[in-house]
Amino acid sequence: MTGINRHWAPFLALLFFVLTIPAFLSLSGCDSASKELNDLQQAVWKSPDDPQAYITLGNAYARRQQYEQAIGSYEKALTLNPRTAMNVYPALGAAYFNDKNYEEALEYFHKSLEFAPDDSLRHYDIGNVYFQLEQYQPAIQAYLQAIENSRAFEEAHYNLAICYIRTGRKAEAREIYAWLQNKNNYLAVSLERHLEKDD
């Protein structure tokens, strides 16, 4: 028995090493993310009146898909300094959107337009909310506004075409498909599949 153990000992040691290295590496990745979050929480506790600390903490929560905590941090920043609204409203909208709370997301994306009425990205975000709510007509209007302010916004064109398909306006979707063929082959191929599926 002892001879068998001695014979297998190097193999077992190597196996243990091979099996534990990936676990160690993934734990160290988690540890660095946890450390970052812990450091940001410490910064908030040390400076409880600093809205920027709460925004930074909210961003870290959002990256980790902890949307409720992100929303709480953003709202605290807003309470501390309402002038942070220009940066906080889009972040709140995104957190609510990713948490599938589309009504709240819509409210904050609309509020963010008060600071930048021609912001293509905010109009695009609004279009995406309406799209998720299957309210295609307001989604179309939002995507058109995003494109109006940024004509080369390929993703807005693509989403607009999908809305056109879902509302029976395939000729307009095909025009966008022709435009995308020269701009973004990946989106063009994807749109082509939607058009074929709907035929």
Rosetta blueprint (number, residue, H / E / L):
1 M L
2 T H
3 G H
4 I H
5 N H
6 R H
7 H H
8 W H
9 A H
10 P H
11 F H
12 L H
13 A H
14 L H
15 L H
16 F H
17 F H
18 V H
19 L H
20 T H
21 I H
22 P H
23 A H
24 F H
25 L H
26 S H
27 L H
28 S H
29 G H
30 C H
31 D H
32 S H
33 A H
34 S H
35 K H
36 E H
37 L H
38 N H
39 D H
40 L H
41 Q H
42 Q H
43 A H
44 V H
45 W H
46 K H
47 S L
48 P L
49 D L
50 D L
51 P H
52 Q H
53 A H
54 Y H
55 I H
56 T H
57 L H
58 G H
59 N H
60 A H
61 Y H
62 A H
63 R H
64 R L
65 Q L
66 Q L
67 Y H
68 E H
69 Q H
70 A H
71 I H
72 G H
73 S H
74 Y H
75 E H
76 K H
77 A H
78 L H
79 T H
80 L H
81 N L
82 P H
83 R H
84 T H
85 A H
86 M H
87 N H
88 V H
89 Y H
90 P H
91 A H
92 L H
93 G H
94 A H
95 A H
96 Y H
97 F H
98 N H
99 D L
100 K L
101 N L
102 Y H
103 E H
104 E H
105 A H
106 L H
107 E H
108 Y H
109 F H
110 H H
111 K H
112 S H
113 L L
114 E L
115 F L
116 A L
117 P L
118 D L
119 D L
120 S H
121 L H
122 R H
123 H H
124 Y H
125 D H
126 I H
127 G H
128 N H
129 V H
130 Y H
131 F H
132 Q H
133 L L
134 E L
135 Q L
136 Y H
137 Q H
138 P H
139 A H
140 I H
141 Q H
142 A H
143 Y H
144 L H
145 Q H
146 A H
147 I H
148 E H
149 N H
150 S L
151 R L
152 A L
153 F L
154 E H
155 E H
156 A H
157 H H
158 Y H
159 N H
160 L H
161 A H
162 I H
163 C H
164 Y H
165 I H
166 R H
167 T L
168 G L
169 R L
170 K H
171 A H
172 E H
173 A H
174 R H
175 E H
176 I H
177 Y H
178 A H
179 W H
180 L H
181 Q H
182 N L
183 K L
184 N L
185 N H
186 Y H
187 L H
188 A H
189 V H
190 S H
191 L H
192 E H
193 R H
194 H H
195 L H
196 E H
197 K H
198 D H
199 D L
